[in-house]
Amino acid sequence: MLTRIRNANLAYKTSVSLSKTKVNEKLCEILEQEGFIEKFSISETHSNEIIVDLKYHTHKSRGGVGIGKPCITNLKRISKPGLRIYTNSREIPKVLGGMGILILSTSKGLMTDRQARQARLGGEILCSVW
């Protein structure tokens, strides 16, 4: 999922389709809340597909014509199947001094690093976004 979003972002696509899973839905929900994607919806033609509308900054100096820079500058997978990365609530790293987010898988579900620190939960670090 992360690679499909990253590739679509680099190719300046307006939307990308993903397989519908609970984890993918929750990741899209977090990315939408944090302002990294415009919106996401379940496809009307295929019930097992999510359509994600990507978000771009428009440049007013250019007259607002065309697509500007992507809102997602970097999307990086941290915990991999070969090497899982876990952390407790006190040792959750900050991404770019708090400008980016980490997405963690905790016992209460997927959440951002700020939410996990506030709830005092640790877990597996899935990815970082900025």
PEVENVEN-V892590 format. One record per helix or strand of 2 or more residues. SS is the DSSP state (H for helix, E for strand). FROM is the first residue (numbers start at 0). LEN is the number of residues. Records with the same first field share a line. If there is no record, write none. Layout:
SS: FROM-LEN + FROM-LEN
This chain:
H: 1-9 + 21-12 + 88-3 + 95-3 + 112-7
E: 14-5 + 36-6 + 48-6 + 74-3 + 85-2 + 100-6 + 108-4 + 122-7
